[in-house]
């Protein structure tokens, strides 16, 4: 069929799709809203010329670029029928695009290849560009899908790539490099995104930062094997792409069968603050997004580990409630036979030797204190030393005849096995139905190796992830109001696929504030702060051995879903007072912290960190200035504050006045002293963004929280 070029416009973003004679529409444009424009004229303006030594039909980046249309870069689809039908060529048969909807559904077919394709493209209210493809086998025999990838065109100024790397206890550390000719790929074959996965692959103008510089980024909403890539060739436009990584014979379509890609989402901005803001606004607009205030949480793991003594736990709950904690979470060790981390995963029955009266005594005590009760599970894992593994070895993801190498003394339960799925659903449903549990911490503590279905020997990651999604959906259906945290060795499963079914992620098992400043900053490129667990650890970090003051630990965690993971039963009076002040501070700012715009300042000194959250109406803002090492300048110079309303006059005060003058400055800081004297300065948002405030002379590993309120 023939159709006119499409101009999708919504949320400050435009996408232009141009008909292509040999396949799906070309992606002519993605970026800032073009306003009223003639898409046909724009498409004509983008037409390339034929060049010497090239294909007579110049290659274009389409929704599904294929070799049959002259494309010689990363292909949109690879697959075959017993080694044949390698190169389909699709013809568009229908386009459904309601005027003003900002979305389109495009149907295409290749009857010779026996394939049909549906492309769902659209713009959200926040201006995110979403894509999803559905491939259907219309032939008479099997078709194996090897890859089906989603593509996003890059602006011509893109010259630099940003992504994140990491490991357990150090997830989402940024790295940058030039966008050069060739392919830069970040691939995960861990059965989950993994600690090394990048939450976003971004490319932009040279030197783009959080405040300035055109930048585009792509995220794949999938909790299994995946790939994101940036590619640039001399013969075509640069682009970003994303898709699920499939093992051989993992997705084989019977006649009439279909495969749907995970959704890929693209965002853009003049700086990363604007780019991430689109993700945050979109997530907050979901009907299932948490609406009530995020309860301040105490998790027992680093407080007691496996020492689940009831009097100790009730005393811990008493102290937590007195500080303003609103949710008490009992971590690992409560179920049958679980005395350490070497056994019993899968045996999801309350341990009668530890809890002779069940969980009721601790739950009733917690609830009587006015707190919610939460419980830890690791439903996807099994210890070989467990009744479950001994009874059902065929329920383990494993190649024939042996177990994969262990990770944390455990193996992976195959949720794609109907009986294993039914067992886990029954056990969790029973425990949630017979106890007053408002919250589940859902852990996943190892990468998947040799994840094969023991019944068939076929790859099992795709089926496992789809079963996981069904399991989470079913538990939430049976238990309305239940909240679930996604934890995976800390932050090894952070993606919008899992967040569509959970209420927060655990950003890292490392609670060291130095590490968390980086981790939380770059996790926040996609995830808003109310969905990120940010806890106050003990005086000495359990994962790094570094010691930090309580104000530094509490101040750097205040911006997210606040919590405590520390044995607070023996606090000194001074520690108790400080901790209570920060819990009160968080609760007083919580509405703005979890609805406002997240902003980061671009500072020349890497030891200086300035981040904040500006309220929806821009009449309030809370900023945290942290010094992670010694500053290059001494005194360090001014701080400028992005995101404030230029025309609004703000009072400037320390958010925790009791901290007085932190650091080792030899004289009072004028603006800070004025606030402490009860006469805070009044400065416009324009002045604060352009001229700023003199930064205090902090000692390394100190934080000052600064409050701005409309005068």
C-alpha positions as CSV (number, residue, x, y, z in Angstrom):
1,X,0.0,0.0,0.0
2,X,1.0,3.6,-0.3
3,X,0.7,6.1,2.6
4,X,1.9,9.6,3.3
5,X,4.8,10.3,5.7
6,X,3.7,10.2,9.3
7,X,4.5,13.0,11.8
8,X,4.0,11.7,15.4
9,X,4.1,14.5,18.0
10,X,3.5,14.4,21.7
11,X,5.2,15.5,25.0
12,X,7.7,17.8,23.3
13,X,8.9,15.1,20.9
14,X,8.5,14.5,17.2
15,X,9.0,11.3,15.2
16,X,8.8,11.3,11.4
17,X,8.2,8.0,9.5
18,X,8.7,8.0,5.8
19,X,7.4,5.3,3.4
20,X,10.1,3.0,2.1
21,X,9.7,1.1,-1.2
22,X,11.4,-2.1,0.0
23,X,10.3,-2.5,3.6
24,X,9.0,-0.8,6.7
25,X,9.0,3.0,7.0
26,X,12.3,4.8,7.4
27,X,13.0,6.7,10.6
28,X,13.6,10.2,9.2
29,X,13.6,12.0,12.5
30,X,13.4,11.6,16.3
31,X,14.0,14.6,18.6
32,X,12.6,17.9,19.7
33,X,9.0,18.7,18.6
34,X,9.0,20.1,15.1
35,X,5.7,21.9,15.5
36,X,3.4,22.3,12.5
37,X,5.4,20.8,9.6
38,X,4.8,19.1,6.4
39,X,6.2,15.5,6.9
40,X,6.4,14.9,3.2
41,X,8.6,18.0,2.7
42,X,10.7,16.9,5.7
43,X,11.1,13.4,4.3
44,X,12.1,14.8,0.9
45,X,14.7,17.0,2.7
46,X,16.2,13.9,4.2
47,X,16.6,11.9,1.0
48,X,20.2,10.8,0.4
49,X,21.8,10.6,-3.0
50,X,23.2,7.5,-4.7
51,X,27.0,7.4,-4.5
52,X,29.8,5.6,-6.3
53,X,30.6,2.1,-5.1
54,X,27.3,1.8,-3.3
55,X,24.0,0.1,-3.7
56,X,21.8,1.8,-6.3
57,X,19.1,2.3,-3.6
58,X,20.8,4.2,-0.7
59,X,20.4,2.4,2.5
60,X,18.0,3.9,5.0
61,X,17.4,3.2,8.7
62,X,13.9,1.8,8.8
63,X,11.8,0.4,11.7
64,X,13.2,-3.0,10.6
65,X,16.4,-2.5,8.5
66,X,17.1,-5.6,6.4
67,X,19.6,-6.7,3.7
68,X,16.7,-7.0,1.3
69,X,16.4,-3.2,1.4
70,X,20.1,-2.6,0.9
71,X,20.9,-2.4,4.6
72,X,24.4,-3.8,5.5
73,X,24.6,-2.8,9.2
74,X,23.2,-4.7,12.1
75,X,20.1,-6.4,10.8
76,X,16.7,-5.9,12.3
77,X,15.7,-9.6,11.9
78,X,17.7,-12.8,11.7
79,X,16.0,-16.2,11.4
80,X,15.4,-19.1,9.1
81,X,13.4,-22.1,8.2
82,X,15.8,-25.0,8.5
83,X,18.6,-22.8,7.0
84,X,16.4,-21.3,4.3
85,X,14.3,-18.1,3.9
86,X,17.1,-16.0,5.3
87,X,16.2,-12.6,3.7
88,X,12.6,-11.6,4.0
89,X,11.3,-8.4,2.4
90,X,8.2,-7.0,4.0
91,X,5.5,-5.0,2.3
92,X,3.4,-2.6,4.4
93,X,-0.3,-3.7,4.2
94,X,-1.9,-1.3,6.7
95,X,-1.1,1.8,8.8
96,X,-3.3,2.8,11.7
97,X,-2.5,6.2,13.0
98,X,-5.3,8.2,14.6
99,X,-4.8,12.0,14.2
100,X,-3.2,13.5,17.3
101,X,-2.7,10.2,19.0
102,X,1.1,10.2,18.8
103,X,1.1,6.5,17.9
104,X,0.9,4.2,15.0
105,X,0.4,0.5,14.3
106,X,2.0,-0.7,11.0
107,X,1.2,-4.1,9.6
108,X,3.6,-5.7,7.0
109,X,3.9,-9.1,5.3
110,X,6.2,-11.2,3.3
111,X,4.0,-14.0,1.9
112,X,6.9,-15.7,0.2
113,X,8.8,-16.0,3.5
114,X,5.6,-16.8,5.4
115,X,6.0,-13.9,7.9
116,X,3.9,-11.1,9.2
117,X,5.1,-8.2,11.3
118,X,3.3,-5.7,13.4
119,X,5.2,-2.6,14.5
120,X,3.9,-0.6,17.5
121,X,5.4,2.9,17.7
122,X,4.4,5.8,19.8
123,X,5.1,8.7,21.9
124,X,4.1,8.9,25.6
125,X,2.7,12.0,27.3
126,X,6.2,12.8,28.6
127,X,7.8,12.5,25.1
128,X,9.3,9.0,25.3
129,X,9.6,7.2,22.0
130,X,8.5,3.6,22.4
131,X,8.7,0.7,20.0
132,X,7.7,-3.0,20.1
133,X,7.6,-5.5,17.2
134,X,5.5,-8.7,16.9
135,X,6.6,-11.3,14.4
136,X,4.1,-14.0,13.3
137,X,4.8,-17.2,11.4
138,X,2.2,-17.4,8.6
139,X,4.0,-20.3,6.9
140,X,3.4,-24.0,7.1
141,X,6.6,-25.1,9.0
142,X,8.6,-23.8,11.9
143,X,10.5,-20.5,11.8
144,X,13.4,-19.9,14.2
145,X,13.8,-16.3,15.4
146,X,17.5,-15.6,16.1
147,X,17.2,-11.9,16.7
148,X,14.5,-9.1,16.4
149,X,15.9,-5.7,17.2
150,X,14.5,-2.2,17.6
151,X,16.3,0.9,16.2
152,X,16.5,4.6,17.1
153,X,18.1,7.2,14.9
154,X,20.7,9.5,16.4
155,X,21.1,13.2,15.8
156,X,23.9,14.2,13.4
157,X,25.8,15.9,16.3
158,X,26.1,12.6,18.2
159,X,29.8,12.0,18.8
160,X,30.1,10.6,22.3
161,X,28.7,7.5,24.0
162,X,27.8,7.1,27.7
163,X,26.8,3.9,29.4
164,X,27.4,2.2,32.7
165,X,29.4,-0.8,33.8
166,X,29.9,-2.5,37.2
167,X,30.1,-5.5,39.4
168,X,28.4,-6.7,42.6
169,X,28.7,-3.9,45.1
170,X,29.6,-1.4,42.4
171,X,26.8,-1.3,39.9
172,X,26.2,1.5,37.3
173,X,29.5,3.2,37.1
174,X,29.7,5.6,34.1
175,X,32.0,5.3,31.2
176,X,32.4,7.4,28.1
177,X,34.1,7.1,24.7
178,X,33.9,8.6,21.3
179,X,31.2,7.4,18.8
180,X,33.4,6.1,16.0
181,X,32.8,4.0,12.9
182,X,31.7,0.5,13.8
183,X,29.5,-1.1,16.5
184,X,29.7,-0.6,20.2
185,X,27.7,-3.3,21.9
186,X,26.7,-4.0,25.5
187,X,25.5,-7.6,25.8
188,X,24.2,-9.5,28.8
189,X,24.0,-13.3,28.7
190,X,23.6,-13.7,32.5
191,X,19.9,-14.6,32.5
192,X,19.2,-11.2,34.1
193,X,20.6,-7.8,33.1
194,X,23.4,-8.3,35.6
195,X,25.5,-6.0,37.7
196,X,27.5,-5.0,34.6
197,X,24.4,-4.1,32.6
198,X,23.9,-0.5,31.5
199,X,20.6,0.9,32.5
200,X,20.8,3.3,29.5
201,X,22.9,3.6,26.4
202,X,23.2,7.2,25.5
203,X,24.9,9.2,22.7
204,X,25.1,12.9,22.2
205,X,27.0,16.0,21.3
206,X,30.6,16.1,22.4
207,X,30.9,16.8,26.2
208,X,27.1,16.5,26.9
209,X,26.4,16.6,30.6
210,X,23.4,16.7,32.9
211,X,22.6,20.4,32.3
212,X,23.5,20.9,28.6
213,X,24.2,19.1,25.4
214,X,21.8,17.3,23.0
215,X,21.7,13.6,24.1
216,X,19.5,10.6,23.2
217,X,19.3,7.3,25.1
218,X,17.6,3.9,24.8
219,X,16.5,1.4,27.5
220,X,15.2,-2.1,27.0
221,X,12.4,-3.2,29.4
222,X,13.5,-6.8,29.7
223,X,14.7,-8.8,32.7
224,X,16.7,-11.4,30.8
225,X,19.5,-11.7,28.2
226,X,19.7,-8.5,26.2
227,X,21.8,-6.3,24.0
228,X,22.0,-2.5,23.4
229,X,24.3,-1.1,20.8
230,X,25.5,2.1,19.2
231,X,26.5,1.9,15.5
232,X,27.9,4.3,12.9
233,X,28.8,3.4,9.4
234,X,30.1,5.6,6.5
235,X,27.1,4.5,4.4
236,X,24.2,5.5,6.7
237,X,23.0,7.3,9.8
238,X,24.3,6.5,13.3
239,X,21.8,4.8,15.6
240,X,21.0,3.1,18.9
241,X,19.4,-0.3,18.9
242,X,18.1,-2.8,21.5
243,X,16.8,-6.3,21.7
244,X,16.6,-9.6,23.5
245,X,19.5,-12.0,23.1
246,X,18.2,-15.4,22.1
247,X,20.1,-18.7,22.3
248,X,19.8,-21.3,19.5
249,X,16.3,-22.7,19.2
250,X,15.1,-20.6,22.2
251,X,12.3,-19.0,20.1
252,X,10.9,-21.3,17.4
253,X,7.6,-20.3,16.0
254,X,5.1,-23.0,15.0
255,X,2.7,-22.2,12.2
256,X,0.6,-19.3,13.6
257,X,2.9,-18.6,16.5
258,X,4.2,-15.2,17.4
259,X,7.2,-13.6,19.1
260,X,6.9,-10.1,20.7
261,X,10.0,-8.1,21.5
262,X,10.4,-6.4,24.8
263,X,9.5,-2.7,24.6
264,X,12.4,-0.4,23.9
265,X,12.1,3.2,25.0
266,X,14.1,6.2,23.8
267,X,14.4,9.6,25.5
268,X,16.2,12.8,24.5
269,X,17.1,16.0,26.2
270,X,19.2,19.1,26.3
271,X,21.3,17.4,28.9
272,X,20.7,14.2,30.9
273,X,18.5,16.0,33.5
274,X,15.9,16.5,30.8
275,X,16.4,13.1,29.3
276,X,15.9,11.3,32.6
277,X,13.0,13.6,33.5
278,X,11.0,12.1,30.7
279,X,11.4,8.6,32.1
280,X,10.5,9.8,35.6
281,X,7.3,11.6,34.5
282,X,6.2,8.6,32.4
283,X,6.7,6.1,35.2
284,X,4.9,8.4,37.7
285,X,1.9,8.6,35.3
286,X,1.4,4.8,35.4
287,X,-1.9,3.7,37.1
288,X,0.1,1.1,39.1
289,X,2.8,3.6,40.3
290,X,2.9,3.9,44.1
291,X,0.7,6.8,45.1
292,X,0.9,6.8,48.9
293,X,4.0,8.1,50.7
294,X,6.9,5.6,50.5
295,X,7.2,4.2,54.0
296,X,10.5,4.7,55.8
297,X,11.9,1.2,56.0
298,X,14.1,-0.8,58.4
299,X,15.6,-4.0,56.9
300,X,17.1,-6.4,59.3
301,X,19.8,-7.9,57.1
302,X,22.9,-5.9,58.1
303,X,21.4,-5.4,61.5
304,X,21.2,-9.1,62.6
305,X,21.9,-11.3,59.5
306,X,20.8,-14.9,60.5
307,X,20.6,-14.2,64.2
308,X,16.7,-14.2,64.3
309,X,16.2,-14.0,68.1
310,X,12.6,-12.8,68.8
311,X,13.5,-10.6,71.8
312,X,16.3,-9.0,69.8
313,X,14.0,-8.4,66.8
314,X,11.2,-6.9,69.0
315,X,13.6,-4.5,70.6
316,X,14.9,-3.5,67.2
317,X,11.3,-2.9,66.1
318,X,10.6,-0.8,69.2
319,X,13.6,1.4,68.5
320,X,12.7,1.7,64.8
321,X,9.1,2.8,65.5
322,X,10.3,5.4,68.0
323,X,12.5,7.0,65.2
324,X,9.6,7.2,62.8
325,X,10.2,4.1,60.8
326,X,7.0,2.9,59.0
327,X,7.9,-0.5,57.6
328,X,9.9,-3.4,59.3
329,X,11.3,-6.0,56.9
330,X,12.5,-9.4,58.1
331,X,15.2,-10.6,55.8
332,X,16.8,-14.0,55.2
333,X,16.8,-16.9,57.7
334,X,13.1,-17.3,58.7
335,X,12.2,-20.4,56.7
336,X,12.7,-24.1,57.3
337,X,16.4,-25.2,58.0
338,X,17.9,-21.8,57.0
339,X,20.7,-21.1,59.5
340,X,23.2,-19.7,56.9
341,X,23.3,-19.1,53.1
342,X,24.3,-22.7,52.2
343,X,21.0,-24.5,52.4
344,X,17.2,-24.6,52.3
345,X,16.4,-22.2,49.5
346,X,13.1,-23.5,48.1
347,X,11.8,-24.8,51.4
348,X,9.3,-22.0,51.9
349,X,7.8,-23.0,55.2
350,X,8.1,-21.0,58.4
351,X,10.8,-22.7,60.5
352,X,9.1,-24.1,63.6
353,X,12.4,-24.4,65.6
354,X,13.0,-20.7,65.4
355,X,9.3,-19.6,65.2
356,X,7.3,-22.2,67.3
357,X,4.3,-19.9,67.1
358,X,4.9,-19.0,63.5
359,X,5.6,-15.5,62.4
360,X,2.7,-14.1,64.3
361,X,4.6,-12.9,67.4
362,X,7.0,-10.6,65.4
363,X,4.3,-9.5,63.0
364,X,1.8,-8.7,65.7
365,X,4.5,-6.8,67.6
366,X,5.4,-4.8,64.5
367,X,1.8,-4.0,63.6
368,X,1.0,-3.0,67.1
369,X,3.8,-0.4,66.8
370,X,2.0,1.1,63.8
371,X,4.5,-0.3,61.2
372,X,3.9,-2.5,58.2
373,X,5.6,-5.9,58.1
374,X,7.7,-7.1,55.2
375,X,9.3,-10.5,54.4
376,X,12.3,-11.6,52.3
377,X,12.0,-14.4,49.7
378,X,14.3,-15.7,46.9
379,X,11.7,-17.6,44.9
380,X,13.7,-18.2,41.8
381,X,16.6,-20.0,43.5
382,X,17.2,-23.3,45.2
383,X,20.0,-24.8,47.2
384,X,21.1,-28.3,46.3
385,X,21.0,-28.9,50.0
386,X,17.2,-28.5,50.3
387,X,14.2,-30.7,50.4
388,X,12.9,-29.2,47.2
389,X,16.1,-30.0,45.2
390,X,16.3,-33.5,46.6
391,X,12.6,-34.1,45.6
392,X,12.6,-32.4,42.3
393,X,16.0,-32.2,40.7
394,X,14.3,-31.8,37.3
395,X,12.9,-28.4,38.4
396,X,16.4,-26.9,38.2
397,X,17.6,-25.1,35.1
398,X,20.4,-27.4,34.0
399,X,21.9,-29.2,31.1
400,X,21.3,-33.0,30.9
401,X,23.3,-35.0,33.4
402,X,24.8,-32.4,35.6
403,X,24.4,-29.1,37.5
404,X,25.8,-25.8,36.3
405,X,28.6,-24.4,38.3
406,X,27.2,-23.1,41.6
407,X,26.8,-19.4,42.5
408,X,26.5,-18.5,46.2
409,X,25.9,-22.2,46.8
410,X,22.7,-22.2,44.8
411,X,21.1,-23.1,41.5
412,X,18.2,-21.6,39.6
413,X,14.6,-23.0,39.8
414,X,13.0,-23.3,36.3
415,X,9.9,-21.2,36.6
416,X,9.2,-22.3,33.0
417,X,8.4,-25.8,34.4
418,X,4.7,-25.8,35.2
419,X,5.1,-27.8,38.4
420,X,7.9,-25.6,39.7
421,X,5.8,-22.5,38.9
422,X,2.8,-23.9,40.7
423,X,4.8,-24.9,43.8
424,X,6.3,-21.4,44.2
425,X,3.0,-19.7,43.6
426,X,1.3,-22.0,46.2
427,X,4.0,-21.5,48.8
428,X,4.1,-17.7,48.5
429,X,0.4,-17.4,48.3
430,X,0.0,-19.5,51.4
431,X,2.4,-17.4,53.5
432,X,1.0,-14.1,52.3
433,X,-2.6,-15.3,52.9
434,X,-2.0,-16.6,56.5
435,X,0.2,-13.6,57.7
436,X,-0.3,-9.8,57.7
437,X,2.4,-9.1,55.2
438,X,2.4,-5.8,53.2
439,X,5.7,-6.1,51.5
440,X,7.9,-8.7,49.8
441,X,11.6,-8.3,49.3
442,X,12.1,-10.5,46.2
443,X,15.8,-11.4,45.8
444,X,17.7,-13.1,43.0
445,X,21.3,-13.8,44.0
446,X,23.1,-15.3,41.1
447,X,23.6,-15.1,37.4
448,X,22.2,-17.9,35.2
449,X,24.7,-20.4,33.7
450,X,23.7,-23.1,31.2
451,X,20.1,-22.2,31.8
452,X,18.5,-25.2,30.0
453,X,15.2,-26.9,30.6
454,X,16.1,-30.3,32.0
455,X,13.2,-31.9,30.2
456,X,14.2,-30.8,26.7
457,X,17.7,-29.5,26.9
458,X,16.5,-26.3,25.2
459,X,17.5,-22.8,26.3
460,X,15.3,-21.7,29.2
461,X,16.0,-18.0,29.9
462,X,13.2,-16.5,27.8
463,X,10.5,-18.9,29.2
464,X,11.8,-18.3,32.8
465,X,11.5,-14.5,32.5
466,X,8.1,-14.7,31.0
467,X,7.0,-17.1,33.8
468,X,8.5,-14.7,36.4
469,X,6.4,-11.9,35.0
470,X,3.2,-14.1,35.2
471,X,4.1,-15.1,38.7
472,X,4.5,-11.5,39.9
473,X,1.3,-10.5,38.1
474,X,-0.7,-13.3,39.7
475,X,0.6,-12.6,43.2
476,X,-0.4,-9.0,42.9
477,X,-3.8,-10.0,41.6
478,X,-4.4,-12.3,44.5
479,X,-3.0,-9.8,47.1
480,X,-4.1,-6.3,46.1
481,X,-2.0,-3.7,47.8
482,X,1.0,-6.0,48.2
483,X,4.2,-4.1,47.5
484,X,7.3,-5.9,46.0
485,X,10.9,-4.9,45.9
486,X,13.1,-6.3,43.2
487,X,16.6,-7.1,44.6
488,X,19.1,-9.1,42.6
489,X,22.4,-9.4,44.4
490,X,21.6,-5.8,45.0
491,X,21.2,-4.0,41.6
492,X,21.6,-6.7,39.0
493,X,18.1,-6.6,37.7
494,X,17.2,-2.9,37.2
495,X,14.9,-2.6,34.2
496,X,11.5,-1.3,33.3
497,X,10.2,-4.9,32.7
498,X,10.7,-5.8,36.3
499,X,9.6,-2.4,37.5
500,X,6.3,-2.8,35.7
501,X,5.5,-5.5,38.3
502,X,7.3,-4.2,41.4
503,X,7.3,-1.1,43.5
504,X,11.0,-0.4,44.0
505,X,14.5,-1.8,43.3
506,X,17.4,-2.3,45.6
507,X,20.0,-0.2,44.0
508,X,23.0,-2.0,45.4
509,X,24.1,-4.3,48.3
510,X,26.7,-1.7,49.0
511,X,25.4,1.0,51.3
512,X,28.7,2.9,51.5
513,X,27.6,6.5,50.7
514,X,30.6,7.2,48.5
515,X,29.7,4.3,46.2
516,X,26.0,5.0,46.5
517,X,26.4,8.7,45.3
518,X,27.6,7.4,41.9
519,X,25.2,4.4,41.8
520,X,22.1,6.4,42.6
521,X,23.0,9.2,40.2
522,X,23.3,6.9,37.2
523,X,20.5,4.5,38.2
524,X,18.4,7.7,38.2
525,X,18.9,8.1,34.5
526,X,15.8,5.9,34.1
527,X,14.5,5.2,37.6
528,X,12.8,7.9,39.7
529,X,14.0,8.3,43.3
530,X,10.9,6.9,45.0
531,X,11.5,3.5,43.3
532,X,15.1,3.4,44.5
533,X,15.9,1.9,47.9
534,X,18.4,4.3,49.7
535,X,19.3,3.1,53.2
536,X,21.5,4.4,56.0
537,X,24.1,1.8,56.8
538,X,26.2,1.3,60.0
539,X,29.2,3.4,61.0
540,X,31.5,1.1,59.1
541,X,30.4,-0.2,55.7
542,X,30.0,-3.9,55.6
543,X,31.1,-4.0,51.9
544,X,34.0,-1.6,51.8
545,X,35.2,-1.2,55.4
546,X,35.1,2.6,55.1
547,X,33.9,4.5,58.1
548,X,31.6,7.5,57.7
549,X,29.8,9.9,60.0
550,X,26.0,9.5,60.5
551,X,25.1,12.9,58.9
552,X,27.0,11.8,55.7
553,X,25.3,8.4,55.6
554,X,21.9,9.9,56.3
555,X,22.2,12.9,54.1
556,X,23.3,11.1,50.9
557,X,20.4,8.6,51.3
558,X,17.6,11.2,51.9
559,X,16.6,11.7,48.3
560,X,15.2,8.2,47.6
561,X,13.0,5.6,49.2
562,X,14.5,6.1,52.6
563,X,15.5,3.3,55.0
564,X,17.9,2.0,57.6
565,X,20.0,-1.2,57.4
566,X,21.9,-1.0,60.7
567,X,21.6,-2.4,64.2
568,X,20.1,0.7,65.9
569,X,19.3,-1.1,69.2
570,X,22.3,0.4,71.0
571,X,22.5,3.9,69.6
572,X,24.0,6.6,71.8
573,X,21.7,9.5,72.7
574,X,23.6,11.7,70.2
575,X,23.2,9.2,67.4
576,X,19.6,8.7,68.2
577,X,19.0,12.5,68.0
578,X,20.8,12.8,64.6
579,X,19.0,9.8,63.1
580,X,15.6,11.0,64.3
581,X,16.3,14.5,62.7
582,X,17.1,13.0,59.3
583,X,14.1,10.7,59.4
584,X,11.9,13.7,60.2
585,X,13.6,15.7,57.5
586,X,12.9,13.0,54.9
587,X,9.3,12.6,55.9
588,X,8.7,16.4,55.8
589,X,10.2,16.6,52.3
590,X,8.9,13.3,51.1
591,X,6.1,14.5,48.8
592,X,8.5,16.8,46.9
593,X,11.3,14.3,46.9
594,X,9.1,11.6,45.3
595,X,7.3,13.8,42.8
596,X,9.7,16.6,41.9
597,X,12.3,16.9,39.2
598,X,15.7,15.4,39.8
599,X,18.6,17.6,38.8
600,X,22.4,17.2,38.9
601,X,24.8,20.0,38.4
602,X,27.8,19.7,36.1
603,X,30.8,20.6,38.3
604,X,34.4,20.8,37.0
605,X,35.8,19.2,40.2
606,X,35.0,15.5,40.3
607,X,35.3,15.5,44.1
608,X,32.3,17.9,44.3
609,X,28.8,16.5,43.9
610,X,25.6,18.7,43.8
611,X,22.2,17.1,43.2
612,X,18.7,18.1,44.1
613,X,15.0,17.7,43.7
614,X,12.8,20.6,42.7
615,X,9.1,20.5,43.5
616,X,6.5,20.2,40.8
617,X,5.5,23.9,41.2
618,X,9.2,24.9,41.5
619,X,8.5,26.7,44.8
620,X,10.6,24.4,46.9
621,X,13.8,22.5,46.4
622,X,16.2,20.4,48.4
623,X,19.8,20.1,47.3
624,X,22.7,18.0,48.7
625,X,26.3,19.2,48.3
626,X,28.8,16.4,49.0
627,X,32.6,16.4,48.9
628,X,33.9,12.9,48.2
629,X,37.6,13.8,48.3
630,X,39.6,16.9,48.9
631,X,38.6,19.8,46.6
632,X,40.9,21.1,43.9
633,X,40.1,24.7,44.9
634,X,40.4,25.9,48.5
635,X,37.9,27.5,49.2
636,X,36.0,25.6,46.5
637,X,34.2,28.4,44.8
638,X,30.5,28.9,43.9
639,X,27.8,26.3,43.4
640,X,25.1,27.0,40.8
641,X,21.7,25.3,41.1
642,X,19.8,24.0,38.1
643,X,16.1,23.5,37.8
644,X,14.8,26.4,39.9
645,X,12.3,28.9,38.5
646,X,14.2,31.9,37.3
647,X,11.6,34.4,38.3
648,X,10.9,33.1,41.8
649,X,12.6,34.6,44.9
650,X,13.9,31.8,47.3
651,X,15.0,31.8,50.9
652,X,18.2,29.9,51.3
653,X,18.7,27.8,54.5
654,X,20.5,24.7,55.7
655,X,17.9,21.9,55.8
656,X,19.4,20.6,59.1
657,X,20.3,23.7,61.0
658,X,21.7,21.6,63.9
659,X,24.6,20.7,61.7
660,X,25.8,24.4,62.0
661,X,29.0,25.1,60.0
662,X,30.3,21.7,58.8
663,X,33.8,21.3,57.5
664,X,36.9,23.1,58.6
665,X,36.4,26.7,57.3
666,X,38.3,29.2,59.4
667,X,35.5,31.7,59.3
668,X,31.7,31.6,59.1
669,X,30.2,31.2,55.6
670,X,28.2,34.4,55.2
671,X,25.0,33.0,53.6
672,X,24.9,30.1,55.9
673,X,25.5,32.3,59.0
674,X,22.7,34.6,57.9
675,X,20.3,31.6,57.8
676,X,21.5,30.4,61.2
677,X,20.9,33.9,62.6
678,X,17.3,33.8,61.4
679,X,17.7,36.1,58.4
680,X,18.2,33.8,55.4
681,X,19.2,35.4,52.1
682,X,16.6,35.8,49.4
683,X,17.8,35.1,45.9
684,X,16.1,34.5,42.6
685,X,16.3,31.2,40.8
686,X,18.1,33.1,38.0
687,X,20.8,34.3,40.4
688,X,21.1,30.9,42.0
689,X,21.5,29.3,38.6
690,X,24.0,31.8,37.1
691,X,25.9,33.3,40.1
692,X,25.1,30.7,42.8
693,X,26.3,30.4,46.4
694,X,29.8,30.0,47.8
695,X,30.3,26.3,48.5
696,X,31.2,25.6,52.2
697,X,34.7,24.3,53.0
698,X,33.8,20.7,53.8
699,X,36.0,18.0,54.9
700,X,36.1,15.0,52.5
701,X,33.1,12.8,52.9
702,X,30.7,15.4,54.3
703,X,27.3,16.6,53.0
704,X,25.4,19.8,53.4
705,X,21.7,19.7,52.6
706,X,20.3,23.1,51.4
707,X,16.6,24.0,51.4
708,X,15.1,26.6,49.0
709,X,11.6,27.9,49.6
710,X,9.7,30.6,47.7
711,X,9.9,33.8,49.7
